Amino acid sequence: MKFQAIALHEKDNVGVLLEDVKKNQCVPIGGRQKHEIAARDDIRFGHKIALMDIPQGGIIQKYGHPIGVATQKIFAGEHVHIHNVGGLRAGGKSPAGKGERA
């Protein structure tokens, strides 16, 4: 099976796309989490796709590390980027102020 996204850690709730995907396309995920997810958006290579629903205020995990906080509910298959992710303060535990981003 050819993977179109990768999630390298079991804590990851986002995968990184290895190529562009189109809305409604089935995206095979490789790495530590092998499964498929339907893309809810057109998403470009190198960008992130939500592997599961992430609540508003939930921590975004990539490669096993916190990289941001969801500024709104993000549904599985959605594009995860600056439009729905805010930065973290030192320690990776709380949302950053407005204007900061991951």
C-alpha atoms as a printed R data frame, in Angstrom:
    type eleno elety resid chain resno       x      y      z
1   ATOM     1    CA   MET     A     1   0.000  0.000  0.000
2   ATOM     2    CA   LYS     A     2   1.277  3.480 -0.862
3   ATOM     3    CA   PHE     A     3   0.956  5.910  2.041
4   ATOM     4    CA   GLN     A     4  -0.064  9.511  1.390
5   ATOM     5    CA   ALA     A     5   0.516 10.744  4.949
6   ATOM     6    CA   ILE     A     6   2.655  9.736  7.883
7   ATOM     7    CA   ALA     A     7   2.206  9.744 11.670
8   ATOM     8    CA   LEU     A     8   5.415  8.763 13.439
9   ATOM     9    CA   HIS     A     9   4.245  8.551 17.067
10  ATOM    10    CA   GLU     A    10   1.284  6.829 18.714
11  ATOM    11    CA   LYS     A    11   0.333 10.140 20.424
12  ATOM    12    CA   ASP     A    12   0.090 12.021 17.096
13  ATOM    13    CA   ASN     A    13  -3.356 13.391 16.315
14  ATOM    14    CA   VAL     A    14  -2.199 14.830 12.983
15  ATOM    15    CA   GLY     A    15  -0.432 13.268 10.040
16  ATOM    16    CA   VAL     A    16   1.852 15.015  7.562
17  ATOM    17    CA   LEU     A    17   0.914 14.695  3.899
18  ATOM    18    CA   LEU     A    18   3.473 13.193  1.551
19  ATOM    19    CA   GLU     A    19   1.580 14.503 -1.498
20  ATOM    20    CA   ASP     A    20  -1.381 16.743 -2.330
21  ATOM    21    CA   VAL     A    21  -4.826 15.269 -1.581
22  ATOM    22    CA   LYS     A    22  -8.298 16.285 -2.710
23  ATOM    23    CA   LYS     A    23 -11.477 16.684 -0.675
24  ATOM    24    CA   ASN     A    24 -13.206 13.303 -0.079
25  ATOM    25    CA   GLN     A    25 -10.077 11.381 -1.122
26  ATOM    26    CA   CYS     A    26  -9.232  8.338  1.016
27  ATOM    27    CA   VAL     A    27  -5.777  8.978  2.540
28  ATOM    28    CA   PRO     A    28  -3.711  5.968  3.694
29  ATOM    29    CA   ILE     A    29  -1.670  6.840  6.813
30  ATOM    30    CA   GLY     A    30   1.730  5.202  7.352
31  ATOM    31    CA   GLY     A    31   4.185  5.126 10.236
32  ATOM    32    CA   ARG     A    32   3.153  4.124 13.771
33  ATOM    33    CA   GLN     A    33  -0.549  4.541 12.946
34  ATOM    34    CA   LYS     A    34  -1.550  2.573  9.882
35  ATOM    35    CA   HIS     A    35  -5.108  3.313  8.778
36  ATOM    36    CA   GLU     A    36  -7.045  5.426  6.279
37  ATOM    37    CA   ILE     A    37  -8.984  8.654  6.646
38  ATOM    38    CA   ALA     A    38 -11.162 10.639  4.241
39  ATOM    39    CA   ALA     A    39  -9.894 14.172  3.600
40  ATOM    40    CA   ARG     A    40 -12.513 16.849  4.340
41  ATOM    41    CA   ASP     A    41 -10.535 19.494  2.422
42  ATOM    42    CA   ASP     A    42  -8.060 19.838 -0.417
43  ATOM    43    CA   ILE     A    43  -4.724 19.714  1.438
44  ATOM    44    CA   ARG     A    44  -1.257 20.328  0.014
45  ATOM    45    CA   PHE     A    45   1.922 18.315  0.391
46  ATOM    46    CA   GLY     A    46   3.698 18.941  3.707
47  ATOM    47    CA   HIS     A    47   0.577 20.195  5.473
48  ATOM    48    CA   LYS     A    48  -1.195 18.381  8.305
49  ATOM    49    CA   ILE     A    49  -4.408 16.343  8.326
50  ATOM    50    CA   ALA     A    50  -6.346 15.602 11.531
51  ATOM    51    CA   LEU     A    51  -6.295 11.882 12.296
52  ATOM    52    CA   MET     A    52  -9.150 12.171 14.807
53  ATOM    53    CA   ASP     A    53 -11.554 14.801 16.100
54  ATOM    54    CA   ILE     A    54  -9.657 17.397 18.164
55  ATOM    55    CA   PRO     A    55 -11.718 19.552 20.551
56  ATOM    56    CA   GLN     A    56 -11.342 23.314 20.738
57  ATOM    57    CA   GLY     A    57  -8.474 23.918 23.151
58  ATOM    58    CA   GLY     A    58  -7.036 20.449 22.462
59  ATOM    59    CA   ILE     A    59  -3.285 20.084 22.036
60  ATOM    60    CA   ILE     A    60  -2.052 19.291 18.513
61  ATOM    61    CA   GLN     A    61   0.542 16.482 18.643
62  ATOM    62    CA   LYS     A    62   3.007 15.918 15.769
63  ATOM    63    CA   TYR     A    63   5.983 13.527 15.939
64  ATOM    64    CA   GLY     A    64   5.059 12.917 19.594
65  ATOM    65    CA   HIS     A    65   5.412 16.583 20.581
66  ATOM    66    CA   PRO     A    66   2.861 19.366 21.207
67  ATOM    67    CA   ILE     A    67   3.009 21.927 18.396
68  ATOM    68    CA   GLY     A    68  -0.093 24.010 18.995
69  ATOM    69    CA   VAL     A    69  -3.610 24.244 20.347
70  ATOM    70    CA   ALA     A    70  -6.862 23.936 18.388
71  ATOM    71    CA   THR     A    71  -8.559 27.338 18.205
72  ATOM    72    CA   GLN     A    72 -11.801 25.612 17.140
73  ATOM    73    CA   LYS     A    73 -13.062 22.034 16.917
74  ATOM    74    CA   ILE     A    74 -11.151 20.190 14.196
75  ATOM    75    CA   PHE     A    75 -12.814 17.143 12.657
76  ATOM    76    CA   ALA     A    76 -10.963 14.016 11.534
77  ATOM    77    CA   GLY     A    77  -9.798 14.543  7.948
78  ATOM    78    CA   GLU     A    78  -9.653 18.340  8.155
79  ATOM    79    CA   HIS     A    79  -6.696 20.490  7.163
80  ATOM    80    CA   VAL     A    80  -4.766 21.493 10.298
81  ATOM    81    CA   HIS     A    81  -2.966 24.791  9.757
82  ATOM    82    CA   ILE     A    82  -2.775 28.404 10.974
83  ATOM    83    CA   HIS     A    83  -6.519 28.956 10.404
84  ATOM    84    CA   ASN     A    84  -7.412 26.525 13.225
85  ATOM    85    CA   VAL     A    85  -4.222 26.217 15.338
86  ATOM    86    CA   GLY     A    86  -2.694 28.688 17.786
87  ATOM    87    CA   GLY     A    87   0.723 28.676 19.420
88  ATOM    88    CA   LEU     A    88   1.677 27.330 22.829
89  ATOM    89    CA   ARG     A    89   3.308 29.124 25.727
90  ATOM    90    CA   ALA     A    90   6.547 27.775 27.153
91  ATOM    91    CA   GLY     A    91   6.079 24.225 28.388
92  ATOM    92    CA   GLY     A    92   3.499 23.379 25.723
93  ATOM    93    CA   LYS     A    93   0.557 23.350 28.118
94  ATOM    94    CA   SER     A    94  -1.615 26.415 27.496
95  ATOM    95    CA   PRO     A    95  -2.813 28.483 24.565
96  ATOM    96    CA   ALA     A    96  -0.648 31.402 23.515
97  ATOM    97    CA   GLY     A    97  -1.934 34.911 23.114
98  ATOM    98    CA   LYS     A    98  -3.691 36.079 19.964
99  ATOM    99    CA   GLY     A    99  -1.450 36.456 16.983
100 ATOM   100    CA   GLU     A   100   0.934 33.641 17.974
101 ATOM   101    CA   ARG     A   101   0.772 30.514 15.898
102 ATOM   102    CA   ALA     A   102   2.253 27.076 15.577
